[in-house]
Amino acid sequence: MSAHCMLTGARPGFGNRISHSHHRTSRRFDPNIQTRRYWLPGENRYVRLRLSAKGIKTVDVIGVEAAVARVRARGVKV
């Protein structure tokens, strides 16, 4: 499963791992993705969202109903 946030769209960044000898190899910077289960009162059910830490804070601010609406507007099935 790809490491991306359903709400914010945060995806892995790419860069270089640099050794002591300054040899560069590829690496990934993965976002802090966590699975959270929220009660969706409008549909009388729970929804499971894969969110970044910033996405979790966004849900706390705007509410779960608005967050699910934004996720669905991005074209993600919830």
C-alpha distance (Angstrom), angle and dihedral (degrees) to the residues before:
residue distance angle dihedral
M1 . . .
S2 3.79 . .
A3 3.79 119.4 .
H4 3.79 101.9 -118.5
C5 3.79 135.4 124.2
M6 3.80 117.3 -114.4
L7 3.82 92.5 -148.2
T8 3.80 108.1 35.8
G9 3.80 97.8 25.1
A10 3.81 92.3 -129.3
R11 3.80 109.3 170.5
P12 3.80 133.8 -179.7
G13 3.77 117.3 -72.4
F14 3.77 121.0 -144.2
G15 3.76 130.7 -138.6
N16 3.76 143.5 132.4
R17 3.77 133.3 -69.5
I18 3.80 106.0 -139.7
S19 3.79 118.7 -155.2
H20 3.79 127.7 -153.5
S21 3.83 88.8 -94.2
H22 3.83 87.7 52.2
H23 3.82 92.4 -111.7
R24 3.81 109.1 155.4
T25 3.80 125.6 -142.3
S26 3.80 129.4 170.2
R27 3.78 122.1 -93.8
R28 3.81 140.0 169.5
F29 3.79 128.8 -125.8
D30 3.82 102.3 -150.2
P31 3.82 119.7 -159.7
N32 3.81 117.5 -119.0
I33 3.83 96.4 -97.0
Q34 3.80 118.6 -175.3
T35 3.79 132.7 172.5
R36 3.81 115.4 -123.8
R37 3.78 130.1 -178.6
Y38 3.81 115.9 -145.4
W39 3.81 130.4 -174.6
L40 3.80 109.7 -121.1
P41 3.83 105.1 -156.8
G42 3.81 94.9 -171.9
E43 3.81 91.4 61.8
N44 3.83 95.9 29.3
R45 3.82 92.8 -127.0
Y46 3.78 144.1 92.0
V47 3.79 121.9 -99.1
R48 3.79 124.1 -158.1
L49 3.81 113.9 -142.8
R50 3.81 129.3 -173.6
L51 3.80 102.4 -142.9
S52 3.76 138.5 169.6
A53 3.81 118.4 -124.2
K54 3.81 88.4 -99.8
G55 3.81 89.9 49.9
I56 3.82 90.7 54.0
K57 3.80 90.1 52.9
T58 3.81 89.8 48.2
V59 3.82 90.8 54.3
D60 3.82 88.7 51.3
V61 3.82 90.1 54.9
I62 3.84 103.4 39.9
G63 3.81 99.5 28.4
V64 3.76 132.0 -116.5
E65 3.83 96.4 -85.9
A66 3.82 92.9 56.8
A67 3.81 91.3 41.9
V68 3.81 92.9 53.5
A69 3.82 89.0 47.6
R70 3.83 89.4 54.5
V71 3.80 91.6 47.5
R72 3.80 90.9 51.5
A73 3.83 90.3 46.8
R74 3.82 87.3 58.4
G75 3.81 87.8 57.4
V76 3.79 97.7 -108.0
K77 3.80 117.9 140.4
V78 3.82 113.0 -124.8
